[in-house]
Amino acid sequence: MFENLSDRLERSLKLLKGEGKITELNVAETLKDIRRALLDADVNYKVARQFTDTVREKALGQNVLKAVKPGQLMVKIVHDELARLMGGTAAEIQLKGSPAVILMAGLQGSGKTTFSGKLANLLKNKKGKHPLLVACDVYRPAAIEQLQVLGQQIGVPVYSETGQADPVAIALHAVAEARQKGYDVVIVDTAGRLAIDEQMMQEITAVKKALQPDEILFVVDSMTGQDAVNTAREFNEQLNFNGVVLTKLDGDTRGGAALSIRTVVDKPIKFIGTGEKLDALDVFHPERMANRILGMGDVVSLVERAQEHYNAEEARRLQKKIAKNQFDFNDFIGQIQQIKRMGNLKELASMLPGLGKAIKDMDIDEDAFKNVEAIIHSMTPAERSNPSILDGSRRQRIAAGSGTSVTDVNRLVKQFDEMCRLMRSASAPKPGGRNAPVFRRR
């Protein structure tokens, strides 16, 4: 996401490299290019103009320190203004009711149903909530079944009423059910249309009036660009929603919606969908997104995602095995599974400063570990636990069983041995360290 915008902004900011100071002339040239980059990314024209005007005002009012180059100062100003444009700070979801009610709104195809499942999964696993999903889309074929499948996958119940065509009645009955059975969050998935129409607006307005929800979230497909902003404006006039959810940010999106929507409707972006998996949902942090747009990475989000899948007890167990030279293929495949649970490999790599640009044109296969897993699963328990017994005949059998070649098996075993050697070296006591032997003069 934002790859084209990132490239354009980087080229624009390079115009100030080598300049001795910031002047009205070189700033004007840089900002002209930045505005063009924003417009190409489908940012609202008024927003782009306001952005560059603010950056110009701040840049010309700055005294450049000797230790800071003009280009570096401009990057800082652009970064801060990008973060401010997208909201400045992360916005929390409000869950005050008993039960708290969250109402979804948006056009058909925006991803409301999938997001409802993702949000229920997040609230259950990260917030300790007991959510109830409610199927109020009585028009779209298989909408109820889709929500039920999502509910089964994440272990969250789904309330629906067969034959009931009144979404208001379904929603009210669902809230009563939640109170009776102790669910503390009710997530209401409503119907959408291919375009805004009066019937849809009247219906969702009636649901809002009946439920008095704690949160109304407008779900928008970020790939629709400027149309997403116009749709948000229409919905906000009718519903006065609390926040925006941008879906499909992992796709080929230009990013204009994320940069425009906050200013146009004056409502915060609260969540972003970054993939198809049900855990591919992130709280939106404007400053971190500004970092990523300017190619600075997002190490904080990467660390947070790693911590979600980090098990301290398991880490201690592995550390002991590495120190004793007992790390085996069972441990190795466990680490692969942990990495895969963290999300899209290319997205994870792009969070590292400087790496996003380097890999932007690379096709990182999500099945990159498939052959490795096939080879390990074709080993016997004894072979996985004791890799040293993998002789030629065993490797031939493993290659045949995994659909790979003996060369592939040999390469994996060699890489595994090298990795184990490096891990043992890294965990060995350092000279003069806490675990190093102490010699005393007698």
C-alpha positions in Angstrom: 0.0 0.0 0.0 1.0 3.6 -0.6 4.0 2.4 -2.7 3.5 4.8 -5.6 2.9 7.8 -3.2 6.0 6.8 -1.2 8.1 6.8 -4.4 6.7 10.2 -5.6 7.2 11.8 -2.2 10.8 10.5 -2.0 11.6 12.0 -5.4 9.9 15.3 -4.4 11.9 15.6 -1.2 15.2 14.8 -3.0 14.8 18.2 -4.8 16.0 19.8 -1.5 19.1 17.6 -1.2 22.3 19.5 -1.6 20.6 22.8 -1.0 22.3 25.0 1.6 19.1 26.5 3.0 15.4 26.5 2.6 14.2 29.3 0.4 10.8 30.2 -1.1 12.0 29.1 -4.5 13.2 25.6 -3.7 10.3 25.0 -1.3 7.9 26.0 -4.1 9.4 23.5 -6.5 9.4 20.7 -3.9 5.8 21.4 -2.9 4.6 21.5 -6.4 5.9 18.0 -6.9 4.4 16.9 -3.6 1.0 18.2 -4.5 1.1 16.4 -7.8 2.1 13.2 -6.0 -0.9 13.6 -3.6 -3.3 14.2 -6.5 -2.0 11.2 -8.4 -2.7 9.1 -5.2 -6.3 10.3 -5.5 -6.2 12.6 -2.5 -9.0 15.2 -2.5 -7.8 18.4 -4.3 -8.7 20.7 -1.4 -7.0 18.5 1.1 -3.8 18.3 -1.1 -3.8 22.1 -1.5 -4.3 22.7 2.2 -1.6 20.2 3.0 1.1 21.8 0.8 0.1 25.3 2.0 0.6 24.2 5.6 3.9 22.6 4.9 5.1 25.8 3.0 4.1 28.0 5.9 5.9 25.7 8.4 9.0 25.3 6.2 9.6 29.0 5.6 9.1 29.8 9.2 11.9 27.4 10.3 15.4 28.3 11.2 17.6 25.5 9.8 20.1 24.3 12.4 23.7 23.7 11.2 23.4 20.0 12.2 20.2 19.6 10.2 20.1 19.7 6.4 17.2 21.4 4.6 16.0 18.1 3.1 16.0 16.4 6.5 14.0 19.3 7.9 11.4 19.1 5.1 11.0 15.3 5.7 10.3 16.0 9.3 7.7 18.7 8.5 6.0 16.5 5.8 6.0 13.6 8.2 4.3 15.6 11.0 1.8 17.1 8.7 0.9 13.7 7.2 0.3 12.3 10.7 -1.8 15.3 11.6 -3.8 15.0 8.3 -4.7 11.4 9.2 -5.7 12.3 12.8 -2.6 12.7 14.8 -3.2 10.0 17.4 -5.0 6.6 17.4 -8.7 6.7 18.2 -10.1 4.2 20.7 -13.3 2.3 20.1 -16.0 3.2 22.6 -17.6 0.2 24.5 -19.6 1.7 27.3 -23.1 0.1 27.1 -24.2 -3.1 28.7 -24.0 -4.6 26.3 -22.0 -2.2 24.1 -23.6 -2.0 20.6 -21.5 -1.5 17.5 -23.3 -0.8 14.2 -21.7 -1.3 10.8 -22.5 0.8 7.8 -21.2 1.0 4.3 -21.8 0.0 0.7 -22.2 -3.5 -0.6 -18.7 -5.0 -1.2 -16.9 -2.7 1.2 -16.1 -5.6 3.5 -18.6 -5.0 6.4 -19.3 -8.7 7.1 -15.6 -9.7 7.0 -14.7 -6.8 9.2 -17.5 -7.7 11.7 -15.8 -11.1 12.1 -12.4 -9.6 12.4 -13.5 -7.1 15.0 -15.3 -9.8 17.0 -12.1 -11.8 16.9 -10.0 -8.8 18.0 -12.3 -8.0 20.9 -12.5 -11.6 22.0 -8.7 -12.4 21.9 -7.2 -9.0 22.8 -9.8 -7.3 24.9 -11.2 -10.3 26.7 -14.8 -9.5 25.5 -17.7 -11.9 24.8 -19.1 -10.6 21.5 -22.3 -11.6 19.7 -22.5 -11.1 15.9 -25.8 -10.1 14.5 -26.9 -10.8 10.9 -29.1 -7.9 9.8 -28.3 -8.1 6.1 -31.6 -9.7 4.9 -31.0 -8.9 1.2 -27.7 -10.1 0.0 -27.7 -13.8 -0.9 -25.6 -15.9 1.6 -24.8 -12.9 3.8 -26.2 -14.7 6.9 -24.3 -17.9 6.0 -21.1 -15.9 5.5 -21.4 -14.4 9.0 -22.1 -17.8 10.5 -19.1 -19.3 8.8 -16.9 -16.5 10.2 -18.4 -16.9 13.6 -17.6 -20.6 13.6 -14.0 -19.9 12.6 -13.4 -17.5 15.5 -15.7 -19.2 18.1 -18.2 -16.3 18.3 -22.0 -16.9 18.3 -24.1 -15.4 15.5 -27.7 -14.3 16.0 -30.0 -14.5 13.0 -33.7 -15.0 12.4 -34.9 -17.2 9.5 -37.7 -15.6 7.5 -37.5 -12.3 9.4 -37.2 -9.3 6.9 -37.2 -6.5 9.4 -33.6 -5.6 10.5 -34.8 -3.4 13.3 -36.7 -6.3 14.9 -33.7 -8.7 14.4 -31.3 -6.1 16.0 -33.6 -5.5 19.0 -34.1 -9.2 19.6 -30.3 -9.8 19.4 -29.6 -7.1 22.1 -32.2 -8.8 24.3 -30.5 -12.2 23.7 -27.1 -10.6 24.6 -28.4 -9.3 27.9 -30.0 -12.6 28.8 -26.9 -14.7 27.9 -24.2 -12.3 29.2 -22.6 -11.1 25.9 -21.0 -7.8 26.5 -20.6 -6.6 22.9 -23.1 -6.8 20.1 -21.8 -6.3 16.6 -24.5 -5.6 14.1 -23.8 -6.3 10.4 -26.2 -4.3 8.2 -27.2 -4.5 4.6 -25.4 -2.5 1.9 -26.2 -1.5 -1.6 -24.2 -1.1 -4.8 -24.8 2.7 -4.4 -26.3 5.0 -1.9 -30.1 5.0 -2.0 -32.9 6.4 0.1 -34.3 3.0 1.2 -30.9 1.9 2.5 -30.4 5.2 4.4 -33.9 5.0 5.9 -33.4 1.4 7.0 -30.0 1.9 8.7 -31.2 5.2 10.3 -34.1 3.2 11.8 -31.7 0.6 13.2 -29.6 3.4 14.7 -32.6 5.0 16.3 -33.8 1.7 17.8 -30.5 0.6 19.1 -28.8 3.8 20.1 -25.4 2.2 19.5 -22.2 3.1 21.3 -20.3 3.1 18.0 -21.2 3.5 14.4 -18.3 2.4 12.1 -18.4 3.3 8.5 -16.6 0.6 6.5 -15.1 1.6 3.2 -13.1 -0.1 0.5 -9.9 1.9 0.3 -9.4 0.8 -3.4 -12.4 3.0 -4.4 -10.3 6.1 -3.9 -12.1 9.5 -4.1 -15.5 7.7 -4.3 -14.9 6.4 -0.8 -14.6 10.0 0.5 -17.8 11.0 -1.2 -19.7 8.0 0.1 -18.3 8.7 3.6 -19.6 12.3 3.4 -23.1 11.0 2.5 -23.3 8.4 5.3 -21.9 10.8 7.9 -24.7 13.4 7.1 -27.3 10.7 7.7 -25.7 8.7 10.6 -23.1 11.0 12.2 -20.9 7.9 12.5 -18.0 7.7 15.1 -15.2 6.4 13.0 -14.0 4.9 9.7 -12.7 1.5 8.8 -10.4 1.2 5.7 -10.5 -2.3 4.2 -8.2 -3.8 1.6 -5.2 -1.7 2.3 -3.1 -4.7 1.4 -4.3 -4.4 -2.2 -3.2 -2.1 -5.0 -4.5 1.0 -3.4 -3.2 4.5 -4.0 -4.0 5.6 -0.5 -6.0 8.8 -1.3 -8.9 7.7 0.9 -6.8 7.3 4.0 -5.2 10.8 3.5 -8.5 12.6 2.6 -11.3 11.0 4.6 -10.2 12.3 8.0 -10.3 15.9 6.9 -13.4 15.7 4.7 -15.7 14.1 7.3 -13.8 15.1 10.4 -14.0 11.6 11.9 -11.1 9.4 12.9 -9.9 6.3 11.1 -10.1 3.6 13.8 -9.1 0.4 12.0 -7.4 -0.8 8.8 -7.8 -4.2 7.2 -4.5 -5.5 6.0 -5.3 -9.0 4.6 -7.9 -11.7 4.2 -7.1 -13.6 7.4 -9.4 -13.0 10.4 -6.5 -11.6 12.4 -5.4 -9.2 9.7 -6.9 -6.1 11.4 -4.9 -3.3 12.9 -5.7 -0.3 15.0 -4.9 2.8 12.8 -1.9 4.8 14.1 -1.5 8.0 12.0 2.1 8.6 13.0 3.1 5.0 12.1 1.4 5.2 8.8 3.2 8.5 8.0 6.5 6.6 8.8 5.6 3.9 6.3 4.5 6.4 3.6 7.9 8.1 3.9 9.8 4.8 3.8 10.8 4.9 7.5 9.2 1.5 8.3 7.0 0.7 11.3 9.1 -1.1 13.8 6.7 -0.4 16.7 3.8 -2.3 14.9 6.2 -5.1 14.0 7.2 -5.5 17.6 3.6 -5.4 18.8 2.6 -8.1 16.3 5.5 -10.3 17.4 4.6 -9.8 21.0 1.0 -11.0 20.3 2.5 -14.4 19.2 5.4 -14.5 21.7 5.3 -17.1 24.4 7.9 -16.4 27.1 7.9 -19.9 28.5 8.4 -21.4 25.0 11.2 -18.9 24.4 13.0 -20.1 27.5 12.6 -23.7 26.5 14.0 -23.1 23.1 16.9 -21.1 24.6 17.9 -24.1 26.8 17.6 -26.5 23.8 19.9 -24.2 21.7 22.4 -24.0 24.4 22.5 -27.8 24.7 22.6 -28.2 21.0 19.2 -29.9 21.0 17.2 -27.6 18.7 15.5 -29.9 16.2 13.1 -29.9 13.3 10.1 -30.0 15.6 11.2 -26.7 17.1 12.1 -25.3 13.6 8.6 -25.9 12.1 7.1 -24.5 15.3 8.9 -21.2 14.6 7.8 -21.2 11.0 4.2 -21.5 12.1 4.7 -18.6 14.5 6.0 -16.4 11.7 3.1 -17.3 9.4 0.6 -16.4 12.2 2.1 -12.9 12.3 0.7 -12.1 8.8 1.7 -11.4 5.2 5.4 -11.8 4.8 5.9 -8.9 2.4 3.9 -6.6 4.8 6.1 -7.7 7.7 9.3 -7.1 5.8 8.0 -3.6 4.7 7.8 -2.6 8.4 11.6 -2.6 8.6 13.1 0.8 7.8 14.5 0.9 4.3 13.4 -2.6 3.4 10.0 -1.7 2.1 11.5 0.1 -1.0 14.0 -2.7 -1.6 11.3 -5.4 -1.8 8.4 -3.5 -3.4 9.0 -5.1 -6.8 9.7 -8.6 -5.4 7.1 -11.3 -5.5 7.2 -12.8 -2.0 5.2 -16.0 -2.3 3.0 -16.6 0.7 3.7 -20.3 0.2 7.4 -19.8 0.6 7.5 -22.2 3.5 5.4 -24.9 1.7 8.3 -27.0 0.5 10.1 -26.7 3.8 7.0 -27.8 5.7 6.4 -30.7 3.3 10.0 -31.9 3.7 9.8 -31.8 7.6 6.4 -33.5 7.7 7.8 -36.3 5.5 10.4 -37.1 8.2 9.7 -39.7 10.9 9.4 -38.5 14.5 12.9 -39.9 15.1 14.4 -38.0 12.2 12.8 -34.7 13.2 14.1 -35.1 16.8 17.6 -36.2 15.7 18.6 -34.6 12.4 22.1 -36.2 12.6 20.6 -39.6 11.4 19.5 -38.2 8.0 21.7 -40.3 5.7 21.5 -40.6 2.0 18.7 -43.2 1.9 16.6 -41.4 4.4 16.9 -38.2 2.4 15.8 -40.0 -0.8 12.7 -41.3 1.0 11.9 -37.8 2.4 12.3 -36.2 -1.1 9.9 -38.8 -2.6 7.4 -38.4 0.2 7.4 -34.6 0.1 7.3 -34.2 -3.7 10.7 -32.4 -3.7 14.2 -33.4 -4.9 17.1 -34.7 -2.9 18.8 -31.4 -3.6 16.0 -29.6 -1.9 16.3 -31.8 1.2 20.1 -31.5 1.3 19.8 -27.7 1.0 17.3 -27.6 3.9 19.4 -29.8 6.1 22.5 -27.7 5.3 20.6 -24.4 6.1 19.3 -25.9 9.3 22.8 -27.0 10.4 24.2 -23.5 9.7 21.3 -21.8 11.5 21.9 -24.0 14.6 25.6 -23.2 14.5 24.8 -19.5 14.4 22.3 -19.7 17.2 24.7 -21.6 19.4 27.4 -19.0 18.7 25.0 -16.2 19.6 23.9 -17.9 22.9 27.4 -18.8 24.0 28.8 -16.8 27.0 30.7 -13.7 25.9 34.2 -13.0 27.2 33.9 -10.9 30.4 30.1 -11.4 30.3 27.9 -12.4 33.3 28.3 -16.1 32.5 32.0 -16.0 31.7 34.4 -17.8 34.0 36.1 -15.6 36.6 39.8 -16.0 37.2 41.2 -14.7 40.5 44.8 -14.2 41.4 46.0 -16.3 44.3 
